Amino acid sequence: MLFDLRTYRCRPGTIGKQLKLYEELGFRAQSRHLGAPLFYGTVETGDVNSYVHLWAYQDAADREARRAALYADPDWLSYRDRGAELGFQTEQQNTLLRPAPFWSPTRKATS
């Protein structure tokens, strides 16, 4: 399993506009190719001008194939072009994560 954690920073005062743009133009196209994210949300503490999303893939080849399909989708490219034109996002950080040997996504926390 491979996890892709993405953090995006927006200009102050524009995060709501960026999320609305994604909801209207990007979410369906991205979900068509990547499936549903494990998490998609805003930052509550720290850099509150940021939002994050987390995706899961079987492995690097699965990620590469799904992302290639995404970037061949005209709807996704339209969303990307519109986002670049509006310029709400200022930074992007991608972190690929592998699970620790003892962790399983189906394992429940115990008290």
N, C-alpha and C positions, 0 to 999 in steps of 0.2 A: 504494500500500500504506500502511496505517495500523496502527501498533502501539500497544497499550494496556498499559502497565506499571502494575501495581497493587502497592502496598506496604501491608501491614497490620501494625499493632503490637498485641501482646497483653499483658495483665497478666503480670508475671513468674510463671513456674511454670504457665502455662495454655496455652502454644503447642501442646503435644502434644494437649491436650484439644480445642482448636479444630480442629486438623488432622484428628483422628479424627471430630469432628462433620461436617466438610466431606466426608470420605471416605464416611461412612455416609449422609448426607442431601443433600449439595449437589453432589457431583462429577457424578453421572449426569445430574441435571437440567440443570446448567450446560453440560455437554458436548453434550447433546441439541441445544442451541440455538447455542452458540458454537463447537462443534467442539472438538478437542483443543487445549489450550494449547501454546504453543511451549516454555514452561518453567513449572514450578511447584515451588518449593522454599523452604527455610529459609535464613536469613542466618547465615553462619559467623563473620564478623568484623563489628565495629561493633555495631549494635543486634541482639543475638542473640535478642531477644524478637519479632522480625519475620519475616514470610514474604512472598514475592513471587510474582507470576505474570504471564506475558506472553502476550498474545493478538494475533493478526493478523487484519486485516480488509482487504477490497479498498479501502474508502474510508469516509468518515464516514456515508454513507447505509447501507452494509452493516452497520456497527457499530450504528447506531440501530435498524435493522430487527431484527437478531438479539437485541439487548438488550430490545427491546419484547416479542418473543416469550418471552424468558426470564422477564420480569416478569409475564407472563400465565400462567405455569406454576404450578399449585398446589403442586407438589413443591418448587419453588424458594422460593416464598413461605413454605412450612412451614419450610424450612431457615433462612431469614432470621429468621422469628419465633423459632425455637428459639435461634438464635445471639444475638439481642437479649435474650432471657430469661436466658441464661446469662452474658452480658456478658464474655466472654473478650477480645474485641477492644476496643481503646481508641482507635485512630487508623486512618485510611485516607488514602492519597494515590494519586491517579490521574494518570498522565503519558501524554499522547498524543504519539507519536513518528512522524516521517516519515523515511524513509531519505535519507541524503545522496545527491547525484546520481551519485556514483561507486560506490556500494555496491549489491550485489545479494544477496538471501538465498541464492542458489544459488552465489555466488562462494566459492571455497575460499581459505583463507589460504595464503600462500606463505612460505617461510623465507628 
